[in-house]
């Protein structure tokens, strides 16, 4: 009842011209699981948008939750100007709660979105969930075009959903935000989008605190990302094998959850004669992650394709030099602060050896990284995003 009264009062104020706030519907689905790249992007936009007093945000996820269900993997209690459209119910309220909860997603969530009368809807993860049935003006963020450039690297379900829903969103959306010029070029190439509808807004660098903790396995190389084919981890492992065969003293830390189509990669680790030097951590807390960056010899990030490349900025922040590829968006993010290599094992190996033998180069990259990361901040990203919102009204 309270939500209905609140919505009615909002509508009345807007109808009478008393409400001047920009009302934004925000897709909260990226927060329904532990945050990776898109989740980090979505949360930082949400958090910084909520600081503006001329904005009101309606956050949508699972509309009804039983008492034991987790709403979001983010903290929203301290965020101003935000209303989470989530309502808890007792699992004893319905004889078959899962049935009724799923039904509510199809019927009540779009009803709430309609009642809320948002000025626009923001989809930070390519397109809004289809069951939302959005009638408002939509702005979406397209992070990359992997589904067109490297379709073989995606899960079948993800590929099918992107092919089914994203083309419509690209033509229907009022504006499309791109993480990089690389993604913008891909959208123009594959979809012939009018360049005026595309806006490149670089991501920010989140300030990571860290707990000083001894890491005994030094020196070590570092990889931070979800384990999936386009990250080129298989060739990194092969390069690591060459290093060990030549008696270089490295360990190798892989930090990231197991993704998809990575059976061959995991087999490479398990069957490696140097598997005792390879350490996989599926997920670490932010403060622990900072510690791994700070103590790493270098970050290895020679992906085949990226929409942006947040681990590069995280690595810069802690003085960990970066070896990456010159593919897609990576030179845009890394600038002159990275050591660029090709994606094959020999090139990756040569890059590591070059950094090992040239301490002056390593220090130069560290200093350039400290300066480069200052360019990217979430406040600026959010401010530019807000301007896009205001431009379509």
N, C-alpha and C positions, 0 to 999 in steps of 0.2 A: 504494500500500500504506500509505504514511504517513497519508493522509487517512482510510483505513478504520480503522486502529488508533486514530487520534485520535478518530474518531466513536464507536468502541466504548468507549474509555475514558470519554468524555463520558457516554455512555449508562449505563455502570456506576456512575459517580459519582452521577448523577441518581437511578438506581434505588436506590442505597444511602442516598440523602439527603445525600451529601457535597458535591454541587454546588448552591450557593445562588444562582448568578447567573441573572438573567433572560435567556433566550436568544431573540434576535430574528432572524428572517429578514428581510432587507432587499432590496427590488427595486433592482438596480443599473442597470437599463436607461436611466434618465435621464442616466447618465454615459457612454453609448456615443457621444455626439456633443458638440461644443462646448456649454458650458453657457449656457442662456438662463434665463428665470424659474424654471421648474420644476426645472431642474438646479441652480440656485443654492440654492433651497429645500432640495432633497434633500441636497445636499452639506453644507450648514450643520447640518442635523439629524444626519446621519451623523457629522460631525466632532465635534460637541458630545456626542452620545450616547456616543461611544467614550471620552470622558474619565471616564465613570462606571465604577468598578471592580466594581459589582454587576451589570454588564450584559456580555453577550457577543453580538457581532453576526456573523451569517453573511451575507456579501454575495454576491448571485447576479447574474450577467450571462451572457455567453457562456462556457459551462463549459470548452470546449477552444478553444485558439487556436493557429494556426500562428505560426512565429517572426517573421513580418513584420507580424502583426496587432497593433493597439493594443487593450489591454484596456479602459481607462477614460480619459476626459479629466480625471481628477482624480488627485491624489497621495494614495496610501493607505499608503505605506511607514511613515510616522511615526505612524499612528493606532493607539492601543492597543485591546485588547479586541475586535479585529476580525480575521476570517478571510475572505479573498476566495476564493470557490469557483471559481477559475480555474486551469486547468492547461495549460501549453504543450506542444505536440507538434511534431515535425518534419513538414514538408509532404511529406517522402519516406516517412513512416511508412505512409501509405495511398496506393493508386494514384489515387484520386479524392478528395482531401481535402475539397472543398466538400460532397460528398455525405455523407461520414461525419460532418463537423462539424454539418451540419444535422440529421442523424439523432440525433446525441448530444444536441442541444437538446431533442428530443422525448422521448427515453428517459432519458438519464442525468441531466439537470438535475432533473426531478421526483424521480428516485431519490435523488439527493443531498439534496434538500430533505426527503424522507421520512426518510432515515437520520439527518439532523441533529436531528430531533425538537425543532424550535423550540417555544417557549411560545406565540409568536404570529408573524404575518407582517405586516410594514408595507409598504404600497403607497403611496409618496409621489406617484404620478402616476395618480390616479383608481382604477386597478385593476391587479392584477398581470398580467404576460403570461400569456395563456391556457395556453401550453404548460407553465407551472410546475405546474399541477394542484394548487393549494394545498389541503391538508386541515386546516391549523391554523386557529386563530382569526385573523381578519383585521381590521386597522384600516387604513382608507384615508384619503387626503386628497383632497377634491374642491375644486379651486381656483376653478372658476367653472362656470356653466351656459350657456356660449355656445351649446352644441349644442341647447339648448331655446329660449333667448331670441333668438339670431340664427343659426339653422342655415345660412342662406345665406352666412355668412362663413367657413365651414369647408371644408376639403378633403373630398371625398366619402368617401375612405377613413377619415379621422379621424371624420367624422360617423357613418359606418356602425359603426365600432368602438365609439364611445361609446354609440350607441343599442342595440347588441347586448350589450355587457358591463357597462356602468355601472349600469343599473337593477337587475340581479341583485346587483351588489356593494353597492348602497345598501341592499337588503333583507337581504343575507346578512352584511354586515360587522358586527362587534360594536359598533364606534363609528365615526363619520364625523367627521373633522376638516375644518373649513371655514376658509378664509383670512379671511373677513369675515362680518359679519352679513348683508350683501347676498346672499352665496352661500347662507347658511343659509336665508334667506327664500325664495330661488329653489327650493331643495331641498324645502322644505315645500310650496310652491305647486305644483310640478310632480310631486312624487312622494308627497305626503302623509306624509312621514316623521315618526315620533314625535320631537318636539323633544328628548326626553331622550337620544336616540341621537346627537344632533349637538353638537359642541363647537367653538366659535369660538376659534381661536388665531391671533393676528396674527403676521405674519412679522417678521423682524428686519432690522436695517440692518447690512450688512457694512461694516466699516471698510476703506475703499479708500485705499491709498497712491497717491501720484502723483509723476511726474517732471515738474518744471517745464520746459516746452517752449514756445517762442514760437509763437503762432498768429497769423499775419499778417492773416487775413481777419476783422477786427473792425470794429464790433460784430457778433456773430452770435447768431442764435436756434438752439436745439438741440432735436432730437428723438432720443430713445433708445429703441429697441424693434425687434422684428422687424416687417418691413413686411408688414402684412396688413390686410384691410378694416376690422376693428373699431377700429383705431387712429386712423382718421379723418385719415390723412395727406393724402388728396386735398383735403380742405377746408383743411388747414393750408397746402398749396401754393398754393391759390387766395387765401388770406388774405395770403400772402407776395407774391403777384403784385400785390395791391392796394397793399401797402406800397411796393413798388418803383415802381409807377405814380405814387405820391404823393411819390416821391423820398426815402423813408427810407433810411438808409445801411446796412441790414442785409445780412449774408450769412446762409445757412441751412445748418446741418450736420445731416445725417441719418445717425445711427449705428445700424446694425442690419442683420442679414442679410435678403436677399430671401426672403420667405415664400411665400404662396400667394394666388391670385386678386388679384394686384397689377399685372396688365398695364396697366390704366388709370392706375394711380398712376405707374408708371415712364414711361408715355407722356407724362403731364403734365410730368414733369421734363425729358424729352428735347425736348419741343416748347415748353417755356416760353421766352419771349423773355428771361428772366432766368436761364437755366440756368447761365450762368457764375458766378452768385452762389450756386448750390446745390451742395453738396459731399456726396457719399455715401461713407461708410466702412462697408464691410460688417461688419467686426469689428475691434475694437481691444482691446489688452490692458488689464487693470484699471487699471494705473498711468497709462496714457495716457487712459483714460476719465475718471479723476479730474481730469486737466488740462483736459479739454473742459468738464466741469461748472464748474470753478473760474473759468474765463475767459468763460463764456457770459453773455449778457445775461439770458436766461431759458430755462427748459425749457418746451416746448409739449407738453402731454399731454392734449388734450381728447377722450379716447376715447369711443366710443359705449358701451362696456361693458368692465369689468375685474373680475377676481376679487379683486385687491388693488391693485397699482401700485408695484412696487419702485423704478422710476426716480424717483418723487417723493421717496422717502427718500434715495436717492443724491444727488439734487440738493440737498436740504436740507443734507446733510453738508458740501457744498462752498460753501455760501452762494450758490447759484444759485436765484433765485426761480422759482416754478412757476405757470404758467397751465394750469388743467385744467378739466374739465367737472364738473358736479354729478351725474353719472350713477353708478349702481351703487355700488361700494365706494369710489370716489375721495374723497368727503367724509369717510369714516371714517379714511382714511389722512392726508389733508391737513389736517383740522381747520380752524383759523382761520389757517393759515399759507400758504394758496394764494389766488390770484385766480381766481375761478370764472366761467366763461363758458358760453354755449350752444355747440352743436357746429357751427353754420353758419359760413361764412367771414367774414361781417360781424362776428359776435360775437367771433371769434378776433382779427380785425384790431383791433376796438375795445379788446380787452383788452391787446394789445401796445402800442397807442398810449397807453392810460391809464398803463401802467407806464413808458413812455418819457417822458411829460410830468410824472410825479410821482416824483421821486427819493426823497422822504420815504416814500412808499408802498413803493417797492422796498426801501429799507433796513428798513422795518418787517417786510416779509415775510421778508427774509433772517434777521433776528433771531428771528422767530417760528419759522422753519424750524430754526434751530440748537437751539431748545428742544424743538420737536416731535419731532425725530428721536431724542432721548434716551429717548423712551417705548418705542421699538422696538429690541430686541436679541435676538440669536439664542440666547444663553444662557437667557433667560427663555422663549423659544419652545420650546426643547428641554426645559426643565424641566417645562413644562406638558404637552408631548407625552409625556414619560416617565410622568407621573402618569396619563395616559389609558391607557397600556400596563398599568401596575400595577393599574388599577381593574377590568380584565376578568379578572384571574386569581383 
